[in-house]
Amino acid sequence: QVVKIFISIMAAVIIISILTERSPWLLLSGIGAATAVLMLIFQNSILGLVASIQLTTNNMVQIGDWIEMPTHGADGDVIDISLHTVKVQNWDKTIITIPTHKLISESFKNWRGMREAGGRRIKRSIYIDMTSVKFCDEEMLERFKKIQYIKEYIQKKESEIENYNKSQNVDLSSIVNGRRLTNLGTFRAYIANYLKNHPGLNKNMTQMVRQLQPTEYGLPLEIYAFTDETAWVKYEAIQSDIFDHILAIVPEFDLKIYQRPAGHDFSRDIINMQAMKESLQH
């Protein structure tokens, strides 16, 4: 197509030069100068026209799309697309005007794919105090077997571990020998089964519970799943419901959530130390 256009232009120049009895090079130089002036005058319009064509052709953005463009403070729905500008109404009801060509020359995030897929991602971690992680003893396992979501998991893992330890002639007199269940691993299995049975999650999308690299704040346990609702309010409600439950049942697995000490914690420790000191003196 570009070659055809080039040939057509050259043919037109040659025909005009023959009719006017002027050199084609003179015409080309005149056209070049005029083109430069026109491009300078209509630079923004040309950029906007080209950008509009590319946006439309590539289906990059449509009215009603939720887009994010932090460099221009845009985070909301597209309400208008014109030759020169794209208007975005942010969630705080302010309106941002972005030059159309900026959507081509710079990057932005379009959330349309999330809406069309029918699932919105949850990716959030809780931080486990690593000092609370331990092997499960018989009392803990019997208590965990009463929990519906992990009863079969524990029975299956007990059988698997017992067979392995027997096959390897493991000396179970030391807790470090062989394989054993941990309260953290059992807790992960519980969350995984809880997510599978949660009515607000999309069962056709990825669900997993994974450990991330330990930090100074503890061991991150990440919940990765997708809700079956994409609307913001409903999504937040489902996510909050999940984490309300998870935070509430952590102590049932003899685990602790890491929380940075506050002034109240230090005051309580000082009072306890003073009380201990007084009791020793008496």
MIKOLTI-310647 format. One record per residue (C-alpha): residue in one letter; x, y, z. Coordinates in pm, whole numbers, always signed. Example, Ala and Ser with C-alpha at 12.3 -4.5 7.8 and 13.67 -1.06 7.14 Angstrom:
# residues 2
<node type="A" x="+1230" y="-450" z="+780"/>
<node type="S" x="+1367" y="-106" z="+714"/>
This chain:
# residues 282
<node type="Q" x="+0" y="+0" z="+0"/>
<node type="V" x="+284" y="+240" z="+83"/>
<node type="V" x="+451" y="+161" z="-252"/>
<node type="K" x="+125" y="+226" z="-437"/>
<node type="I" x="+82" y="+561" z="-262"/>
<node type="F" x="+442" y="+657" z="-341"/>
<node type="I" x="+400" y="+562" z="-708"/>
<node type="S" x="+72" y="+755" z="-730"/>
<node type="I" x="+231" y="+1068" z="-584"/>
<node type="M" x="+528" y="+1047" z="-821"/>
<node type="A" x="+296" y="+997" z="-1119"/>
<node type="A" x="+88" y="+1300" z="-1017"/>
<node type="V" x="+403" y="+1513" z="-982"/>
<node type="I" x="+530" y="+1407" z="-1324"/>
<node type="I" x="+192" y="+1478" z="-1490"/>
<node type="I" x="+170" y="+1823" z="-1329"/>
<node type="S" x="+529" y="+1902" z="-1427"/>
<node type="I" x="+454" y="+1809" z="-1790"/>
<node type="L" x="+136" y="+2018" z="-1799"/>
<node type="T" x="+300" y="+2323" z="-1639"/>
<node type="E" x="+629" y="+2269" z="-1822"/>
<node type="R" x="+823" y="+2292" z="-1498"/>
<node type="S" x="+1088" y="+2066" z="-1348"/>
<node type="P" x="+944" y="+1791" z="-1123"/>
<node type="W" x="+1223" y="+1862" z="-874"/>
<node type="L" x="+1097" y="+2219" z="-837"/>
<node type="L" x="+749" y="+2089" z="-762"/>
<node type="L" x="+882" y="+1836" z="-512"/>
<node type="S" x="+1080" y="+2103" z="-327"/>
<node type="G" x="+771" y="+2325" z="-313"/>
<node type="I" x="+554" y="+2041" z="-187"/>
<node type="G" x="+817" y="+1953" z="+75"/>
<node type="A" x="+830" y="+2310" z="+206"/>
<node type="A" x="+451" y="+2336" z="+215"/>
<node type="T" x="+426" y="+2001" z="+391"/>
<node type="A" x="+674" y="+2112" z="+658"/>
<node type="V" x="+475" y="+2430" z="+726"/>
<node type="L" x="+143" y="+2243" z="+739"/>
<node type="M" x="+286" y="+1978" z="+975"/>
<node type="L" x="+414" y="+2251" z="+1207"/>
<node type="I" x="+77" y="+2428" z="+1212"/>
<node type="F" x="-140" y="+2117" z="+1243"/>
<node type="Q" x="+102" y="+1906" z="+1448"/>
<node type="N" x="-142" y="+1830" z="+1732"/>
<node type="S" x="-428" y="+1759" z="+1493"/>
<node type="I" x="-214" y="+1520" z="+1288"/>
<node type="L" x="-91" y="+1343" z="+1602"/>
<node type="G" x="-448" y="+1319" z="+1731"/>
<node type="L" x="-578" y="+1188" z="+1398"/>
<node type="V" x="-309" y="+919" z="+1374"/>
<node type="A" x="-358" y="+823" z="+1740"/>
<node type="S" x="-737" y="+802" z="+1698"/>
<node type="I" x="-698" y="+574" z="+1398"/>
<node type="Q" x="-456" y="+348" z="+1588"/>
<node type="L" x="-677" y="+338" z="+1899"/>
<node type="T" x="-980" y="+246" z="+1690"/>
<node type="T" x="-803" y="-1" z="+1463"/>
<node type="N" x="-632" y="-185" z="+1751"/>
<node type="N" x="-938" y="-158" z="+1980"/>
<node type="M" x="-712" y="-23" z="+2255"/>
<node type="V" x="-972" y="+184" z="+2440"/>
<node type="Q" x="-1348" y="+237" z="+2424"/>
<node type="I" x="-1599" y="+460" z="+2599"/>
<node type="G" x="-1687" y="+291" z="+2927"/>
<node type="D" x="-1346" y="+125" z="+2973"/>
<node type="W" x="-1177" y="+157" z="+3312"/>
<node type="I" x="-820" y="+272" z="+3251"/>
<node type="E" x="-526" y="+363" z="+3474"/>
<node type="M" x="-260" y="+612" z="+3364"/>
<node type="P" x="-68" y="+726" z="+3675"/>
<node type="T" x="+153" y="+968" z="+3481"/>
<node type="H" x="-158" y="+1176" z="+3407"/>
<node type="G" x="-348" y="+1104" z="+3730"/>
<node type="A" x="-613" y="+901" z="+3547"/>
<node type="D" x="-792" y="+615" z="+3723"/>
<node type="G" x="-1152" y="+573" z="+3615"/>
<node type="D" x="-1394" y="+528" z="+3327"/>
<node type="V" x="-1345" y="+673" z="+2978"/>
<node type="I" x="-1639" y="+905" z="+2908"/>
<node type="D" x="-1536" y="+1066" z="+2580"/>
<node type="I" x="-1290" y="+1008" z="+2295"/>
<node type="S" x="-1231" y="+1293" z="+2050"/>
<node type="L" x="-969" y="+1382" z="+1791"/>
<node type="H" x="-746" y="+1566" z="+2037"/>
<node type="T" x="-837" y="+1438" z="+2383"/>
<node type="V" x="-968" y="+1145" z="+2585"/>
<node type="K" x="-1172" y="+1230" z="+2895"/>
<node type="V" x="-1155" y="+1003" z="+3199"/>
<node type="Q" x="-1383" y="+1038" z="+3500"/>
<node type="N" x="-1191" y="+926" z="+3807"/>
<node type="W" x="-1354" y="+741" z="+4095"/>
<node type="D" x="-1352" y="+1064" z="+4300"/>
<node type="K" x="-1567" y="+1215" z="+4017"/>
<node type="T" x="-1291" y="+1445" z="+3893"/>
<node type="I" x="-1236" y="+1451" z="+3516"/>
<node type="I" x="-891" y="+1413" z="+3360"/>
<node type="T" x="-825" y="+1519" z="+3001"/>
<node type="I" x="-546" y="+1327" z="+2826"/>
<node type="P" x="-408" y="+1410" z="+2479"/>
<node type="T" x="-510" y="+1125" z="+2248"/>
<node type="H" x="-158" y="+1069" z="+2118"/>
<node type="K" x="-35" y="+1010" z="+2477"/>
<node type="L" x="-231" y="+683" z="+2482"/>
<node type="I" x="-12" y="+568" z="+2192"/>
<node type="S" x="+324" y="+704" z="+2302"/>
<node type="E" x="+287" y="+609" z="+2672"/>
<node type="S" x="+164" y="+301" z="+2854"/>
<node type="F" x="-169" y="+268" z="+3034"/>
<node type="K" x="-366" y="-14" z="+3195"/>
<node type="N" x="-707" y="-110" z="+3058"/>
<node type="W" x="-925" y="-319" z="+3292"/>
<node type="R" x="-1167" y="-423" z="+3017"/>
<node type="G" x="-1011" y="-771" z="+3001"/>
<node type="M" x="-1094" y="-824" z="+3368"/>
<node type="R" x="-1459" y="-732" z="+3313"/>
<node type="E" x="-1488" y="-951" z="+3004"/>
<node type="A" x="-1325" y="-1247" z="+3181"/>
<node type="G" x="-1581" y="-1230" z="+3461"/>
<node type="G" x="-1330" y="-1251" z="+3747"/>
<node type="R" x="-1132" y="-1001" z="+3951"/>
<node type="R" x="-807" y="-1102" z="+4114"/>
<node type="I" x="-738" y="-1125" z="+4485"/>
<node type="K" x="-367" y="-1120" z="+4562"/>
<node type="R" x="-303" y="-1043" z="+4926"/>
<node type="S" x="-79" y="-1184" z="+5196"/>
<node type="I" x="-99" y="-1237" z="+5570"/>
<node type="Y" x="+227" y="-1247" z="+5767"/>
<node type="I" x="+281" y="-1544" z="+5994"/>
<node type="D" x="+507" y="-1516" z="+6298"/>
<node type="M" x="+773" y="-1775" z="+6214"/>
<node type="T" x="+830" y="-1860" z="+6580"/>
<node type="S" x="+481" y="-2012" z="+6590"/>
<node type="V" x="+551" y="-2266" z="+6313"/>
<node type="K" x="+597" y="-2620" z="+6448"/>
<node type="F" x="+538" y="-2991" z="+6387"/>
<node type="C" x="+193" y="-3128" z="+6469"/>
<node type="D" x="+167" y="-3360" z="+6769"/>
<node type="E" x="-107" y="-3619" z="+6823"/>
<node type="E" x="-325" y="-3380" z="+7019"/>
<node type="M" x="-311" y="-3119" z="+6741"/>
<node type="L" x="-388" y="-3376" z="+6470"/>
<node type="E" x="-691" y="-3508" z="+6658"/>
<node type="R" x="-814" y="-3153" z="+6699"/>
<node type="F" x="-757" y="-3073" z="+6330"/>
<node type="K" x="-947" y="-3385" z="+6220"/>
<node type="K" x="-1263" y="-3225" z="+6356"/>
<node type="I" x="-1229" y="-2946" z="+6098"/>
<node type="Q" x="-1446" y="-3038" z="+5801"/>
<node type="Y" x="-1229" y="-2896" z="+5522"/>
<node type="I" x="-911" y="-3082" z="+5621"/>
<node type="K" x="-1033" y="-3407" z="+5777"/>
<node type="E" x="-969" y="-3610" z="+5460"/>
<node type="Y" x="-644" y="-3422" z="+5393"/>
<node type="I" x="-500" y="-3514" z="+5733"/>
<node type="Q" x="-604" y="-3880" z="+5704"/>
<node type="K" x="-447" y="-3904" z="+5360"/>
<node type="K" x="-125" y="-3729" z="+5466"/>
<node type="E" x="-94" y="-3942" z="+5781"/>
<node type="S" x="-116" y="-4260" z="+5573"/>
<node type="E" x="+131" y="-4125" z="+5316"/>
<node type="I" x="+382" y="-4013" z="+5579"/>
<node type="E" x="+353" y="-4336" z="+5778"/>
<node type="N" x="+420" y="-4547" z="+5467"/>
<node type="Y" x="+718" y="-4331" z="+5373"/>
<node type="N" x="+874" y="-4341" z="+5719"/>
<node type="K" x="+833" y="-4719" z="+5735"/>
<node type="S" x="+985" y="-4769" z="+5391"/>
<node type="Q" x="+1286" y="-4559" z="+5491"/>
<node type="N" x="+1322" y="-4721" z="+5835"/>
<node type="V" x="+1303" y="-4379" z="+5998"/>
<node type="D" x="+1391" y="-4352" z="+6368"/>
<node type="L" x="+1092" y="-4156" z="+6500"/>
<node type="S" x="+1241" y="-4110" z="+6846"/>
<node type="S" x="+1380" y="-3777" z="+6719"/>
<node type="I" x="+1134" y="-3523" z="+6584"/>
<node type="V" x="+1374" y="-3412" z="+6310"/>
<node type="N" x="+1378" y="-3757" z="+6147"/>
<node type="G" x="+1142" y="-3851" z="+5867"/>
<node type="R" x="+841" y="-3661" z="+5744"/>
<node type="R" x="+582" y="-3494" z="+5966"/>
<node type="L" x="+287" y="-3260" z="+5929"/>
<node type="T" x="+331" y="-2897" z="+6035"/>
<node type="N" x="+68" y="-2658" z="+6159"/>
<node type="L" x="+157" y="-2415" z="+5879"/>
<node type="G" x="+122" y="-2677" z="+5605"/>
<node type="T" x="-209" y="-2790" z="+5750"/>
<node type="F" x="-325" y="-2429" z="+5767"/>
<node type="R" x="-237" y="-2382" z="+5397"/>
<node type="A" x="-440" y="-2692" z="+5310"/>
<node type="Y" x="-734" y="-2554" z="+5507"/>
<node type="I" x="-727" y="-2219" z="+5326"/>
<node type="A" x="-700" y="-2392" z="+4985"/>
<node type="N" x="-1010" y="-2602" z="+5057"/>
<node type="Y" x="-1190" y="-2302" z="+5206"/>
<node type="L" x="-1133" y="-2106" z="+4885"/>
<node type="K" x="-1257" y="-2398" z="+4672"/>
<node type="N" x="-1582" y="-2399" z="+4864"/>
<node type="H" x="-1632" y="-2022" z="+4887"/>
<node type="P" x="-1944" y="-1918" z="+4690"/>
<node type="G" x="-1801" y="-1581" z="+4590"/>
<node type="L" x="-1497" y="-1712" z="+4400"/>
<node type="N" x="-1468" y="-1805" z="+4033"/>
<node type="K" x="-1399" y="-2179" z="+4021"/>
<node type="N" x="-1275" y="-2167" z="+3660"/>
<node type="M" x="-980" y="-1940" z="+3741"/>
<node type="T" x="-655" y="-1997" z="+3927"/>
<node type="Q" x="-670" y="-2049" z="+4301"/>
<node type="M" x="-369" y="-2112" z="+4521"/>
<node type="V" x="-218" y="-2046" z="+4861"/>
<node type="R" x="+159" y="-2006" z="+4856"/>
<node type="Q" x="+450" y="-1908" z="+5076"/>
<node type="L" x="+661" y="-1613" z="+4971"/>
<node type="Q" x="+1015" y="-1533" z="+5078"/>
<node type="P" x="+1039" y="-1464" z="+5452"/>
<node type="T" x="+1086" y="-1101" z="+5551"/>
<node type="E" x="+1157" y="-907" z="+5868"/>
<node type="Y" x="+778" y="-892" z="+5914"/>
<node type="G" x="+734" y="-1269" z="+5915"/>
<node type="L" x="+646" y="-1535" z="+5660"/>
<node type="P" x="+407" y="-1406" z="+5388"/>
<node type="L" x="+125" y="-1647" z="+5309"/>
<node type="E" x="-32" y="-1526" z="+4985"/>
<node type="I" x="-392" y="-1593" z="+4884"/>
<node type="Y" x="-430" y="-1586" z="+4505"/>
<node type="A" x="-780" y="-1625" z="+4361"/>
<node type="F" x="-1046" y="-1455" z="+4147"/>
<node type="T" x="-1389" y="-1340" z="+4258"/>
<node type="D" x="-1691" y="-1407" z="+4040"/>
<node type="E" x="-1787" y="-1040" z="+4071"/>
<node type="T" x="-1597" y="-758" z="+3899"/>
<node type="A" x="-1791" y="-463" z="+4050"/>
<node type="W" x="-1571" y="-282" z="+4300"/>
<node type="V" x="-1803" y="-285" z="+4603"/>
<node type="K" x="-1897" y="-653" z="+4567"/>
<node type="Y" x="-1534" y="-748" z="+4504"/>
<node type="E" x="-1419" y="-572" z="+4822"/>
<node type="A" x="-1698" y="-736" z="+5023"/>
<node type="I" x="-1595" y="-1086" z="+4908"/>
<node type="Q" x="-1227" y="-1019" z="+4972"/>
<node type="S" x="-1295" y="-880" z="+5319"/>
<node type="D" x="-1517" y="-1178" z="+5405"/>
<node type="I" x="-1235" y="-1418" z="+5312"/>
<node type="F" x="-969" y="-1241" z="+5516"/>
<node type="D" x="-1201" y="-1186" z="+5813"/>
<node type="H" x="-1240" y="-1563" z="+5830"/>
<node type="I" x="-871" y="-1641" z="+5775"/>
<node type="L" x="-752" y="-1398" z="+6044"/>
<node type="A" x="-1008" y="-1532" z="+6290"/>
<node type="I" x="-908" y="-1899" z="+6252"/>
<node type="V" x="-528" y="-1855" z="+6257"/>
<node type="P" x="-506" y="-1920" z="+6636"/>
<node type="E" x="-692" y="-2252" z="+6590"/>
<node type="F" x="-378" y="-2382" z="+6418"/>
<node type="D" x="-148" y="-2258" z="+6697"/>
<node type="L" x="-12" y="-1991" z="+6464"/>
<node type="K" x="+31" y="-1619" z="+6523"/>
<node type="I" x="-7" y="-1323" z="+6291"/>
<node type="Y" x="+290" y="-1089" z="+6291"/>
<node type="Q" x="+205" y="-739" z="+6405"/>
<node type="R" x="+456" y="-463" z="+6468"/>
<node type="P" x="+464" y="-372" z="+6841"/>
<node type="A" x="+285" y="-49" z="+6931"/>
<node type="G" x="+307" y="+177" z="+7235"/>
<node type="H" x="+36" y="-23" z="+7410"/>
<node type="D" x="+244" y="-341" z="+7379"/>
<node type="F" x="+551" y="-179" z="+7534"/>
<node type="S" x="+341" y="-33" z="+7818"/>
<node type="R" x="+194" y="-376" z="+7890"/>
<node type="D" x="+540" y="-535" z="+7894"/>
<node type="I" x="+670" y="-270" z="+8134"/>
<node type="I" x="+375" y="-325" z="+8370"/>
<node type="N" x="+431" y="-702" z="+8358"/>
<node type="M" x="+802" y="-659" z="+8433"/>
<node type="Q" x="+728" y="-429" z="+8726"/>
<node type="A" x="+472" y="-673" z="+8865"/>
<node type="M" x="+724" y="-960" z="+8831"/>
<node type="K" x="+991" y="-753" z="+9003"/>
<node type="E" x="+762" y="-671" z="+9293"/>
<node type="S" x="+659" y="-1034" z="+9335"/>
<node type="L" x="+1026" y="-1140" z="+9350"/>
<node type="Q" x="+1102" y="-877" z="+9613"/>
<node type="H" x="+818" y="-1005" z="+9832"/>
